[in-house]
Amino acid sequence: MASITNSQELAKNNDIEKQSMQVDQNLDEVEIAVDYSKRAQWLRAAVLGANDGLLSTSSLMMGIGAVKQDAKAMILTGIAGLVAGACSMAIGEFVSVYSQYDIEVSQMKRENNASTHELEEKKKKLPSPLQAAAASAFAFAIGAIVPLLAAAFVKDYHVRLGIVVAAVSFALLMFGGLGAYLGNAPLMKSSLRVLIGGWLAMGITFGLTKLVGVTGLYG
């Protein structure tokens, strides 16, 4: 009888351990899903913001480089693109997040009969418009610095264009791969998609600006 009782107790213990392991596994899966969900918010402001800064600034520089071989004009265009783009990204992100913030606060007021203290605590968990704006502007500036640094110390026109394209291509692969890794997306496919899109943006800007310069429409 004692051996039977011990066997039953061991079986129960094994069942409890299996159930505990299953619960832990399920919790881990939930935590992984939540992590990727939370990452999406700052990935959009960081990686995509950096890509925007990289592409828009490099395309502007390539465009001015299509009609002017002066390094100073190219760099000044890049600086203007950096400042204007960072301000635009910050304002756009601020307005977008603040609108979403107002919508969610209004929804909480309609659905919950919470106290003022509870409502304030829930507001703190919402995305901050100022933080989103600052992160977006900073990420844009980080991307825009890449072509500026690549062109800053090269005097030869053709070499300068080649170095800008090479530096931007490398950065596009880096940003694309980073976004794919953190977002749990296919690494190679995402990186190549970002790279090809960047080449198209720079190529189209360079070609159209060159065409305008050849036809003499700008002066």
Disulfide bonds with the S-S distance in Angstrom:
none
